[in-house]
Amino acid sequence: MEHPRADDGTSLLTKLGVGLLTCNSFLAVYRSREEPSSVAFVLVAYAVLLLLLRSLRRFERAPAADRGRIKAAVWGLSALLTVMFASRVAPLMPPPVGVVVWAMAAATAGGGFWAFFVAH
């Protein structure tokens, strides 16, 4: 079953998700307004998520010959998000758990690379 589409071809569910992400990001920036590093983190994560969504949409519509470059961008953006979130979570954990967080982030980025580029 397909989701209803807006006039520009974007699913209404996608638009709702982006709207909720935007509201959540706005509230996070508002709550963190006294901490510039937290505000910067939220804004960069929001921008990267929007770029990732746009890249995924481009990938879906691209001819097969152009998909490799877009796939690399999708992997790069998802790896960036993984590293960003690990860098915020790992310091809050006890050191052994922080190592596990970084190991999981590396495994996720490495597994994504393997799935995208090695295991066709």
C-alpha positions in Angstrom: 0.0 0.0 0.0 1.5 3.4 -1.0 1.3 6.4 1.1 -0.7 9.4 -0.2 1.6 11.9 -2.0 1.6 15.6 -1.9 1.7 17.6 -5.1 5.5 17.5 -5.3 5.6 13.7 -5.0 6.7 13.7 -1.4 4.8 11.3 0.8 2.6 13.0 3.4 4.1 10.8 6.0 7.6 12.1 5.0 6.3 15.7 5.3 4.8 14.9 8.7 8.2 13.4 9.9 10.2 16.4 8.7 7.7 18.7 10.4 8.1 16.8 13.7 11.9 16.8 13.3 11.8 20.5 12.7 9.6 21.2 15.8 11.8 18.9 17.9 15.0 20.6 16.7 13.5 24.0 17.4 12.6 23.0 20.9 16.0 21.4 21.5 17.7 24.7 20.3 15.4 26.7 22.6 16.1 24.5 25.6 19.9 24.6 24.9 20.1 28.3 24.1 22.6 28.8 27.0 25.0 26.1 25.6 26.4 27.1 22.2 27.9 23.7 21.6 24.6 22.0 22.1 22.8 24.5 19.8 25.5 23.9 17.2 25.1 20.1 17.5 21.4 20.3 17.1 21.6 22.6 14.0 24.3 20.5 12.3 22.5 17.2 13.0 19.2 18.8 11.6 21.0 20.0 8.5 22.7 16.6 8.0 19.4 14.8 8.4 17.8 17.0 5.8 20.7 16.4 3.4 20.4 12.7 4.0 16.7 12.8 3.2 17.3 14.8 0.1 20.1 12.4 -1.0 17.9 9.4 -0.5 15.2 11.0 -2.6 17.7 11.7 -5.3 19.0 8.2 -5.1 15.5 6.8 -5.6 15.0 8.9 -8.7 18.5 8.7 -10.2 19.4 6.5 -13.2 21.6 3.6 -12.3 24.7 5.3 -13.7 24.5 8.2 -11.2 23.6 6.1 -8.2 27.2 5.3 -7.1 28.1 9.0 -6.3 24.8 9.5 -4.5 25.2 6.3 -2.6 28.6 7.5 -1.4 27.0 10.8 -0.2 24.3 8.8 1.7 26.9 6.6 3.4 29.0 9.7 4.3 26.1 11.5 5.8 24.9 8.5 7.7 28.4 7.8 9.0 28.7 11.5 10.0 25.5 11.3 12.0 26.7 8.1 13.7 30.0 9.7 14.7 28.2 12.9 15.9 25.8 11.0 18.2 28.6 8.7 19.5 30.7 11.7 20.3 27.8 13.0 22.5 26.9 9.8 24.1 30.2 8.1 24.8 31.5 10.8 27.2 28.4 10.4 29.4 29.1 6.7 29.9 31.6 4.9 32.1 34.8 4.5 30.1 34.3 0.8 29.2 30.8 1.5 28.0 32.1 4.5 26.0 34.5 2.2 24.2 31.5 0.0 23.4 29.6 3.0 22.0 32.5 3.9 19.8 33.0 0.3 18.7 29.3 0.1 17.8 29.6 3.4 15.8 32.6 2.1 13.9 30.8 -1.2 13.2 27.7 0.6 12.0 29.7 2.9 9.7 31.9 0.0 8.5 28.9 -2.3 8.0 27.2 0.4 6.0 30.2 0.8 3.8 30.4 -3.0 3.3 26.7 -3.2 2.5 26.8 -0.3 0.1 30.1 -0.8 -1.7 31.4 -4.3 -1.2 28.5 -6.8 -1.0 26.5 -6.1 -4.2 
